[in-house]
Amino acid sequence: MVHPAKEVVFRKLGRELTSEQYAAEIYQRDVFREWMLDNILPQASGGQDFDKILVMPNGYMDPFYRHEYDG
């Protein structure tokens, strides 16, 4: 669920785009979609059925304790 205040901001930003800017953004979205479908989520081949995706964390893996203070 989108916070109502954020939804208003997103809609306001969209209204401020010119038709050329809007077309450029739609083109960029479509390019990303094609890249994602071709490289990350390719179509199944050889009778295989890909219906799941596994997302693994990558980066600094030490735990972060929010109640731990430096001072």
Buried (B, 14 or more C-beta within 10 A) or exposed (E): EEEEEEEEEEEEEEEEEEEEEEEEEEEEEEEEEEEEEEEEEEEEEEEEEEEEEEEEEEEEEEEEEEEEEEE
